[in-house]
Amino acid sequence: MPMHNPPHPGEVIRALCLKPLGLSVTRAAQGLGVSRKTLSELLNGRSGISPDMAIRLARAFGGSPQSWLAQQMQFEL
């Protein structure tokens, strides 16, 4: 059975949330209420989506916290 390697959720956030809205990392971090470093680490695949971040992402960009966490889980599996 072929393996499917989903992208890191940070790649998805950058491509589907930040770029279409023209948001810089700094501006997106401010809107999410997190530090630029925290968001940068997520976007660059150095950290994952925590339950708290999932709630913040859902409020800012839509979807449910569960859907954001599911993306992280799919990446990790």
Order of alpha helices (4+ residues) and beta strands (2+ residues): alpha-alpha-alpha-alpha-alpha
